[in-house]
Amino acid sequence: VRAGELLVQLDADAPRAAVDEVEQQVASKQRARDEAQRNYDRIAQLKDRGLATVKDFDQAKFDLDQAQVELQRVAATRREVAARLRDNTLVAPVSGVVLSRPVDVGQVVSTTSVIYELAPLADVEVEADVDEQFLSEVREGLKADVLVPGRPRPIPATLY
């Protein structure tokens, strides 16, 4: 697997539905804020021409501020539910080889469950036994090929 590649998508119907619901709320609050902004701008123009009272202007400003606060509140909720949805998506933290998957499809897991065991391919150390008859040929810096089951090509290696 490559770093960032999707490993598993846990059942996410409830978090996905929560994201959809909050997106609707954000759109609604955005429209309310835009309407409050238009009303505020209109009242401000009327006040400048002496056609609106200070009370009307203050109320329009209050309504705009409240609409902005509500929009910020649901935006924060959107970030929270989006984070919950992301928590149901597991991606490979590093590039490497999947060694095992100790859980089965449909199994209930917790935050401490090991779902995949990965071996990174960067800076891998391989330990091997060498037959005595070849010891005279073994020297530091010797090039080798490491064969990994499931990989089409050997991995080049250097003896240390």
BELKA-V566536 format. One record per residue. N is the residue number from 1. SS is DSSP state (helix for helix, strand for strand, loop for the rest). PHI is phi in degrees with one decimal (NA if undefined). OMEGA is omega in radians with two decimals (* if undefined). Layout:
# BELKA-V566536
n:N ss:SS phi:PHI omega:OMEGA
n:N ss:SS phi:PHI omega:OMEGA
This chain:
# BELKA-V566536
n:1 ss:loop phi:NA omega:3.09
n:2 ss:loop phi:-102.3 omega:3.09
n:3 ss:loop phi:-56.7 omega:3.14
n:4 ss:loop phi:88.3 omega:-3.14
n:5 ss:loop phi:-73.6 omega:3.14
n:6 ss:strand phi:-63.7 omega:3.05
n:7 ss:strand phi:-96.4 omega:-3.10
n:8 ss:strand phi:-157.0 omega:3.02
n:9 ss:strand phi:-112.9 omega:3.12
n:10 ss:loop phi:-70.0 omega:3.12
n:11 ss:loop phi:-53.2 omega:-3.00
n:12 ss:loop phi:-130.5 omega:-3.10
n:13 ss:helix phi:-61.0 omega:-3.11
n:14 ss:helix phi:-65.4 omega:3.10
n:15 ss:helix phi:-63.8 omega:3.13
n:16 ss:helix phi:-65.8 omega:3.10
n:17 ss:helix phi:-64.5 omega:3.11
n:18 ss:helix phi:-64.3 omega:3.10
n:19 ss:helix phi:-62.4 omega:3.13
n:20 ss:helix phi:-59.9 omega:-3.13
n:21 ss:helix phi:-63.8 omega:-3.12
n:22 ss:helix phi:-68.4 omega:3.08
n:23 ss:helix phi:-60.7 omega:3.08
n:24 ss:helix phi:-63.7 omega:3.13
n:25 ss:helix phi:-64.3 omega:3.13
n:26 ss:helix phi:-62.2 omega:3.13
n:27 ss:helix phi:-61.5 omega:3.14
n:28 ss:helix phi:-64.7 omega:-3.14
n:29 ss:helix phi:-68.2 omega:3.09
n:30 ss:helix phi:-64.6 omega:3.10
n:31 ss:helix phi:-62.9 omega:3.13
n:32 ss:helix phi:-64.3 omega:3.11
n:33 ss:helix phi:-65.4 omega:3.12
n:34 ss:helix phi:-62.8 omega:3.11
n:35 ss:helix phi:-66.1 omega:3.11
n:36 ss:helix phi:-63.7 omega:3.11
n:37 ss:helix phi:-65.1 omega:3.11
n:38 ss:helix phi:-62.6 omega:3.13
n:39 ss:helix phi:-64.7 omega:3.11
n:40 ss:helix phi:-60.5 omega:-3.13
n:41 ss:helix phi:-60.7 omega:3.14
n:42 ss:helix phi:-64.9 omega:-3.13
n:43 ss:helix phi:-65.1 omega:3.13
n:44 ss:helix phi:-62.6 omega:3.11
n:45 ss:helix phi:-65.5 omega:3.12
n:46 ss:helix phi:-64.6 omega:3.12
n:47 ss:helix phi:-63.6 omega:3.13
n:48 ss:helix phi:-60.5 omega:3.14
n:49 ss:loop phi:-93.2 omega:3.11
n:50 ss:loop phi:79.8 omega:-3.08
n:51 ss:loop phi:-105.1 omega:3.10
n:52 ss:loop phi:-132.8 omega:-3.12
n:53 ss:loop phi:-82.8 omega:3.07
n:54 ss:helix phi:-63.4 omega:3.12
n:55 ss:helix phi:-62.1 omega:3.11
n:56 ss:helix phi:-62.0 omega:3.13
n:57 ss:helix phi:-63.9 omega:3.13
n:58 ss:helix phi:-61.7 omega:3.12
n:59 ss:helix phi:-64.8 omega:3.12
n:60 ss:helix phi:-63.9 omega:3.10
n:61 ss:helix phi:-65.7 omega:3.10
n:62 ss:helix phi:-61.8 omega:3.14
n:63 ss:helix phi:-60.8 omega:3.11
n:64 ss:helix phi:-65.1 omega:3.12
n:65 ss:helix phi:-61.8 omega:3.12
n:66 ss:helix phi:-63.9 omega:3.13
n:67 ss:helix phi:-63.1 omega:3.12
n:68 ss:helix phi:-66.7 omega:3.11
n:69 ss:helix phi:-61.8 omega:3.13
n:70 ss:helix phi:-63.0 omega:3.11
n:71 ss:helix phi:-63.4 omega:3.11
n:72 ss:helix phi:-64.8 omega:3.13
n:73 ss:helix phi:-63.5 omega:-3.12
n:74 ss:helix phi:-72.0 omega:3.05
n:75 ss:helix phi:-65.8 omega:3.08
n:76 ss:helix phi:-65.9 omega:3.09
n:77 ss:helix phi:-63.4 omega:3.11
n:78 ss:helix phi:-60.9 omega:3.12
n:79 ss:helix phi:-62.2 omega:-3.13
n:80 ss:helix phi:-65.6 omega:-3.11
n:81 ss:helix phi:-71.2 omega:3.07
n:82 ss:helix phi:-66.0 omega:3.09
n:83 ss:helix phi:-65.6 omega:3.10
n:84 ss:helix phi:-63.1 omega:3.11
n:85 ss:helix phi:-65.2 omega:3.10
n:86 ss:helix phi:-61.4 omega:3.14
n:87 ss:helix phi:-64.5 omega:3.12
n:88 ss:loop phi:-91.5 omega:3.13
n:89 ss:strand phi:-114.9 omega:-3.13
n:90 ss:strand phi:-109.4 omega:3.11
n:91 ss:strand phi:-118.0 omega:-3.14
n:92 ss:loop phi:-66.4 omega:3.14
n:93 ss:loop phi:-73.2 omega:-3.14
n:94 ss:loop phi:-142.0 omega:2.99
n:95 ss:loop phi:-76.0 omega:-3.13
n:96 ss:strand phi:175.1 omega:-3.11
n:97 ss:strand phi:-116.8 omega:3.07
n:98 ss:strand phi:-76.0 omega:3.13
n:99 ss:strand phi:-85.6 omega:-3.13
n:100 ss:strand phi:-160.1 omega:3.01
n:101 ss:loop phi:-130.1 omega:-3.03
n:102 ss:loop phi:-75.2 omega:3.08
n:103 ss:loop phi:-119.3 omega:3.13
n:104 ss:loop phi:-106.5 omega:3.08
n:105 ss:loop phi:-58.2 omega:3.14
n:106 ss:loop phi:92.1 omega:-3.14
n:107 ss:loop phi:-72.5 omega:3.09
n:108 ss:loop phi:-80.1 omega:-3.14
n:109 ss:loop phi:-121.7 omega:3.08
n:110 ss:loop phi:-119.9 omega:-3.13
n:111 ss:loop phi:-67.9 omega:3.14
n:112 ss:loop phi:-101.2 omega:-3.13
n:113 ss:loop phi:-71.5 omega:3.01
n:114 ss:loop phi:-87.3 omega:-3.10
n:115 ss:loop phi:-98.5 omega:3.08
n:116 ss:loop phi:-136.6 omega:2.97
n:117 ss:strand phi:-111.2 omega:-3.10
n:118 ss:strand phi:-113.2 omega:3.01
n:119 ss:strand phi:-116.0 omega:3.12
n:120 ss:strand phi:-67.6 omega:-3.12
n:121 ss:loop phi:-94.4 omega:3.10
n:122 ss:loop phi:-85.5 omega:3.11
n:123 ss:loop phi:54.2 omega:3.12
n:124 ss:loop phi:-83.4 omega:3.08
n:125 ss:loop phi:-111.4 omega:3.13
n:126 ss:loop phi:-114.6 omega:3.10
n:127 ss:loop phi:-109.2 omega:-3.10
n:128 ss:loop phi:-137.5 omega:3.05
n:129 ss:loop phi:-91.4 omega:3.13
n:130 ss:loop phi:-118.7 omega:3.11
n:131 ss:loop phi:-63.2 omega:-3.08
n:132 ss:helix phi:-55.2 omega:-3.07
n:133 ss:helix phi:-66.6 omega:-3.13
n:134 ss:helix phi:-102.9 omega:-3.08
n:135 ss:helix phi:-59.8 omega:-3.12
n:136 ss:helix phi:-68.7 omega:-3.13
n:137 ss:helix phi:-90.6 omega:-3.08
n:138 ss:loop phi:-81.5 omega:3.10
n:139 ss:loop phi:-148.2 omega:3.13
n:140 ss:loop phi:-62.0 omega:-3.14
n:141 ss:loop phi:92.1 omega:3.12
n:142 ss:loop phi:-61.9 omega:3.13
n:143 ss:strand phi:-85.9 omega:-3.14
n:144 ss:strand phi:-147.5 omega:3.02
n:145 ss:strand phi:-118.7 omega:3.12
n:146 ss:strand phi:-105.3 omega:3.12
n:147 ss:loop phi:-93.8 omega:-3.14
n:148 ss:loop phi:-115.3 omega:3.11
n:149 ss:loop phi:-57.6 omega:3.12
n:150 ss:loop phi:92.8 omega:3.10
n:151 ss:loop phi:-105.9 omega:-3.06
n:152 ss:loop phi:-70.5 omega:-3.07
n:153 ss:loop phi:-125.6 omega:3.07
n:154 ss:loop phi:-68.6 omega:3.10
n:155 ss:strand phi:-100.2 omega:3.11
n:156 ss:strand phi:-67.5 omega:-3.10
n:157 ss:strand phi:-140.0 omega:3.09
n:158 ss:strand phi:-129.5 omega:-3.12
n:159 ss:loop phi:-81.8 omega:3.06
n:160 ss:loop phi:-120.4 omega:*
